[in-house]
Amino acid sequence: MVDPQVFLNMGREVLAQQAFSQLLGAELSALAPGRAELQLALREQLKQQNGFAHGGVISYLADNALTYAGGTAMQVPVVTSEFKINYLRPGLGERLIARAEAVHVSKTQAVCRCEVYAVADGAEKLCALAQGTIVKLG
C-alpha cells in the first residue's frame, strides 16, 4: 500500500501538468483510492456578471474531481467519458471545494459522484451535484 502522503503528492504532480488547472489555481487537497478533493480560491476572474462562481468553473472542479476519484479507484490512466451536473444554488464565497467518490468500479470504467461546495465565512453550502463515468484510457 502506498503511503497516503506519497499518493497525494503523486496526484499533485499530475495536477501540476494540467495547464488549465494551473490557470484556474486548483489545489488537490485530499486523495485516496476512489476519493478526491479539489479546492479553488474564488477570485473575481472566475465569477460571472452577478458575482457568482461561473458555471464552467464549478463544472471544471466536478469533472476533475470525478476523474481523480475514478482513476485512483481503477489505478490506470483514465479520461471522463461523460458527466452531468445539477447546479443547486449560486456559488458564493471565498472558495469552492469539490469532493468526489467512486460509486461503482469495473475493469474498464468507474461511475463516480461529486458534491461541490461554496465556502463563505467558514461555512460550506452545497452548490452543485455531479455524476460521471470515468473510463480506462486506450
JONORNOR-V346756 format. One record per backbone hydrogen bond with DSSP energy under -1.0 kcal/mol. NH is the residue of the N-H (numbers start at 1). CO is the residue of the C=O. If there is no record, write none. Layout:
BEGIN
((NH/CO) (NH/CO))
END
This chain:
BEGIN
((7/3) (8/4) (9/5) (10/6) (11/7) (12/8) (13/9) (14/10) (15/11) (16/12) (17/14) (18/15) (22/18) (23/19) (24/20) (25/21) (26/21) (27/39) (29/37) (30/37) (32/35) (35/32) (36/100) (37/30) (38/98) (39/27) (40/96) (42/94) (43/41) (46/43) (47/44) (48/52) (51/48) (53/91) (54/46) (58/54) (59/55) (60/56) (61/57) (62/58) (63/59) (64/60) (65/61) (66/62) (67/63) (68/64) (69/65) (70/66) (71/67) (72/68) (73/69) (74/70) (75/71) (79/135) (81/133) (82/133) (84/131) (86/129) (88/127) (89/127) (92/90) (94/119) (95/119) (96/40) (97/117) (98/38) (99/115) (100/36) (101/113) (102/34) (103/111) (104/111) (106/109) (110/134) (111/104) (112/132) (113/101) (114/130) (115/99) (116/128) (117/97) (118/125) (119/95) (120/123) (123/120) (125/118) (127/116) (128/116) (129/86) (130/114) (131/84) (132/112) (133/82) (134/110) (135/79) (136/108) (137/77))
END
